[in-house]
Amino acid sequence: MNGSNRDLLVLSQIANQSPARLKKELEILDTLLFETENWQAFSVANEILDVNRHKIIRKAHLIQQILTEKKQKPFVFTCNKN
């Protein structure tokens, strides 16, 4: 499974699934998640609420820049757009 270490809960309607089929299904799911869980997708799905400056930051490159800073400022929050 690409050497990743994930805890996944998979619910299936098939009661008696062979271990090989389950392993294949988990490999496909892991590949799908690996492709969609990236820095760019995270930056698009979240925004930064900066209470100090009274701003909401939605630009992906600014979100990445703020989150990679070594010293985080107080009252700067990451908020999911959902």
PyMOL commands that set and color helices and strands:
alter all, ss='L'
color gray80, all
select helices_A, chain A and resi 19-36+39-45+60-68
alter helices_A, ss='H'
color red, helices_A
select strands_A, chain A and resi 46-50+55-57+76-80
alter strands_A, ss='S'
color yellow, strands_A
deselect
rebuild
show_as cartoon
